[in-house]
């Protein structure tokens, strides 16, 4: 199989999926077929049976388990996997592509049946055709399944909520990664909504990894003292904005209003920590689990799932 993979220019996992009848792209099918014919390769049926057996495990790749959004997502993924008699491997990647690639290889090595991933690193070349892989908030290609909240609606809702509660000078505060992902749509759609309304707008969009985040926010707010309505890319960022405003002697929400995103809580029983655009984290996890298990079973699925969001009023808006 390794010889076939090398000759065809594909991964061993792709050859395995071809042999086991999982659908692959036409171009990949042709290359593997020709390599098998050239090498006169005959699959060992006994080994094939062993390789096709399911491990009943799924890997979850997260940038960091410290972030409450990722932690809550992991909680729900484990819950839904458990309901399907599956176990979870957790990869806390710290944004290291090497770690993520090792977990992707686990599928090719038949050490797990599929992967759910929130990743912001350059791993496109490791995701072979037909791999049971579900991406969260990041689009790779139409052959790779993904689940996302409606990030454009997030920005629109944030503007509407701030405008309806008296906002006049709007600002977006966030950060972005060099690897494009769907979360960037939040700031873009927010800016479009403000521009369409012909309202004053300021923006602080920092490149990740961000250093001295709160200091940059304070400098931005000092340079733009008329800002009174802020949309932060996530609730964590909103907390830093809140802290910076307090240090500058601004009252929230009387002087400045803030809306974050995600719907973060410190625990299930507690209130939302800021006004927020809530992502349906449980629904995203359920959808991702259903998709990856279907892919692992060789089933055809709709590979693009976009879920709705909602505004939750908290203590940082009027």
ZAMARGU-4260 file (C-alpha; in steps of 0.2 Angstrom, whole numbers, plus 5000, padded with zeros to 4 digits):
<rodrens>
0) 5000/5000/5000 | 5014/5012/5004 | 5022/5008/4986 | 5005/5012/4978 | 5003/5028/4988
5) 5021/5034/4983 | 5018/5030/4965 | 5001/5039/4965 | 5007/5053/4975 | 4994/5051/4988
10) 4993/5046/5007 | 4992/5028/5013 | 4975/5033/5020 | 4969/5038/5003 | 4974/5021/4996
15) 4965/5012/5011 | 4949/5022/5008 | 4950/5018/4989 | 4952/4999/4993 | 4938/4999/5006
20) 4926/5007/4993 | 4925/5025/5001 | 4922/5038/4988 | 4937/5048/4982 | 4939/5062/4969
25) 4939/5056/4951 | 4957/5062/4948 | 4963/5053/4964 | 4953/5037/4959 | 4962/5037/4942
30) 4979/5039/4950 | 4977/5025/4963 | 4969/5014/4950 | 4984/5016/4938 | 4997/5013/4952
35) 4988/4997/4958 | 4988/4991/4940 | 5006/4996/4937 | 5012/4987/4953 | 5000/4972/4951
40) 4995/4976/4969 | 4982/4963/4976 | 4975/4968/4993 | 4976/4956/5007 | 4958/4952/5012
45) 4963/4948/5030 | 4973/4963/5033 | 4960/4973/5024 | 4947/4967/5037 | 4958/4972/5051
50) 4961/4989/5044 | 4943/4993/5040 | 4938/4989/5058 | 4932/5004/5068 | 4941/5010/5084
55) 4925/5019/5091 | 4936/5034/5094 | 4936/5052/5087 | 4950/5065/5089 | 4946/5083/5094
60) 4959/5096/5089 | 4957/5113/5099 | 4969/5128/5099 | 4968/5128/5118 | 4957/5120/5132
65) 4959/5136/5142 | 4947/5146/5132 | 4929/5144/5139 | 4922/5143/5121 | 4933/5128/5116
70) 4930/5120/5133 | 4912/5121/5132 | 4913/5114/5114 | 4923/5099/5120 | 4911/5096/5134
75) 4897/5094/5121 | 4907/5084/5108 | 4911/5071/5122 | 4893/5070/5127 | 4887/5067/5110
80) 4901/5055/5106 | 4897/5045/5122 | 4879/5044/5117 | 4885/5035/5101 | 4897/5023/5111
85) 4912/5033/5106 | 4927/5039/5115 | 4936/5056/5113 | 4955/5059/5110 | 4958/5078/5114
90) 4972/5087/5106 | 4977/5104/5114 | 4987/5110/5100 | 4993/5127/5106 | 4992/5133/5088
95) 5006/5121/5084 | 5004/5113/5067 | 5015/5098/5071 | 5003/5092/5085 | 4988/5094/5073
100) 4997/5084/5059 | 5001/5070/5071 | 4982/5069/5076 | 4977/5069/5057 | 4989/5055/5054
105) 4980/5045/5067 | 4966/5042/5055 | 4977/5036/5042 | 4985/5024/5054 | 4968/5018/5060
110) 4971/5024/5078 | 4954/5034/5077 | 4939/5035/5065 | 4939/5053/5062 | 4943/5071/5067
115) 4934/5086/5073 | 4945/5102/5072 | 4946/5120/5077 | 4962/5124/5069 | 4971/5140/5063
120) 4987/5133/5056 | 4993/5128/5039 | 4987/5110/5038 | 4978/5109/5021 | 4991/5097/5013
125) 4988/5084/5027 | 4969/5083/5024 | 4968/5070/5011 | 4953/5067/5000 | 4939/5057/5009
130) 4947/5059/5026 | 4933/5059/5040 | 4937/5077/5045 | 4925/5090/5051 | 4931/5108/5052
135) 4924/5121/5064 | 4923/5139/5058 | 4935/5136/5044 | 4932/5132/5026 | 4946/5122/5017
140) 4938/5115/5001 | 4921/5109/4996 | 4927/5091/4999 | 4930/5095/5017 | 4915/5096/5029
145) 4913/5111/5040 | 4901/5118/5053 | 4900/5136/5057 | 4889/5149/5065 | 4883/5163/5053
150) 4897/5174/5057 | 4891/5188/5045 | 4874/5188/5055 | 4885/5190/5071 | 4892/5207/5065
155) 4875/5213/5058 | 4866/5208/5075 | 4880/5217/5085 | 4878/5233/5075 | 4859/5233/5076
160) 4859/5230/5095 | 4872/5244/5098 | 4862/5256/5087 | 4845/5252/5095 | 4853/5256/5112
165) 4859/5273/5107 | 4876/5270/5100 | 4883/5284/5089 | 4902/5281/5086 | 4905/5263/5083
170) 4921/5253/5084 | 4927/5235/5081 | 4941/5228/5091 | 4948/5211/5087 | 4962/5201/5080
175) 4965/5190/5065 | 4976/5175/5060 | 4986/5174/5044 | 4976/5159/5040 | 4959/5165/5034
180) 4944/5158/5044 | 4926/5162/5046 | 4927/5172/5062 | 4935/5186/5051 | 4917/5189/5043
185) 4911/5196/5060 | 4921/5212/5059 | 4919/5213/5041 | 4900/5212/5042 | 4899/5224/5057
190) 4910/5237/5047 | 4898/5235/5032 | 4883/5238/5043 | 4890/5254/5051 | 4896/5261/5034
195) 4879/5258/5026 | 4871/5268/5041 | 4884/5282/5037 | 4889/5282/5056 | 4907/5286/5062
200) 4918/5270/5063 | 4935/5265/5070 | 4944/5249/5070 | 4958/5240/5079 | 4961/5223/5071
205) 4977/5215/5077 | 4988/5202/5069 | 4989/5186/5080 | 4998/5181/5091 | 4994/5197/5100
210) 5006/5205/5112 | 5001/5218/5125 | 4983/5216/5120 | 4975/5228/5133 | 4989/5241/5131
215) 4985/5242/5112 | 4966/5243/5116 | 4970/5258/5129 | 4980/5267/5116 | 4966/5264/5103
220) 4953/5271/5114 | 4963/5286/5119 | 4966/5290/5101 | 4947/5289/5098 | 4939/5296/5113
225) 4922/5298/5105 | 4919/5279/5103 | 4903/5274/5113 | 4898/5258/5105 | 4911/5243/5103
230) 4909/5226/5096 | 4923/5214/5101 | 4927/5199/5091 | 4924/5187/5106 | 4919/5188/5124
235) 4937/5186/5130 | 4941/5202/5120 | 4926/5211/5127 | 4933/5208/5145 | 4949/5216/5140
240) 4940/5231/5132 | 4929/5232/5148 | 4945/5232/5159 | 4954/5245/5148 | 4939/5257/5149
245) 4938/5255/5168 | 4956/5260/5169 | 4953/5275/5158 | 4939/5281/5169 | 4924/5276/5157
250) 4908/5269/5164 | 4900/5254/5155 | 4887/5254/5149 | 4883/5272/5153 | 4898/5280/5143
255) 4903/5266/5132 | 4893/5250/5127 | 4901/5233/5123 | 4895/5218/5114 | 4906/5202/5113
260) 4903/5186/5104 | 4902/5167/5109 | 4890/5167/5124 | 4903/5164/5137 | 4898/5159/5155
265) 4909/5155/5170 | 4898/5140/5173 | 4881/5133/5168 | 4872/5142/5182 | 4879/5159/5180
270) 4874/5174/5169 | 4883/5178/5153 | 4898/5189/5157 | 4895/5202/5144 | 4881/5207/5131
275) 4885/5195/5117 | 4880/5187/5101 | 4878/5169/5106 | 4884/5155/5096 | 4874/5138/5097
280) 4889/5129/5104 | 4879/5113/5109 | 4871/5112/5092 | 4888/5115/5083 | 4895/5100/5093
285) 4880/5089/5089 | 4881/5093/5071 | 4900/5090/5070 | 4898/5073/5079 | 4884/5067/5067
290) 4894/5073/5052 | 4911/5064/5057 | 4902/5048/5062 | 4893/5048/5045 | 4909/5051/5036
295) 4918/5037/5046 | 4904/5025/5040 | 4907/5030/5022 | 4890/5039/5020 | 4887/5054/5009
300) 4883/5070/5019 | 4879/5088/5016 | 4897/5095/5019 | 4892/5113/5024 | 4882/5117/5039
305) 4878/5135/5044 | 4870/5138/5061 | 4860/5153/5067 | 4865/5165/5081 | 4856/5176/5093
310) 4859/5192/5104 | 4859/5190/5123 | 4858/5207/5132 | 4869/5208/5147 | 4877/5221/5159
315) 4888/5229/5146 | 4874/5237/5135 | 4859/5248/5140
</rodrens>
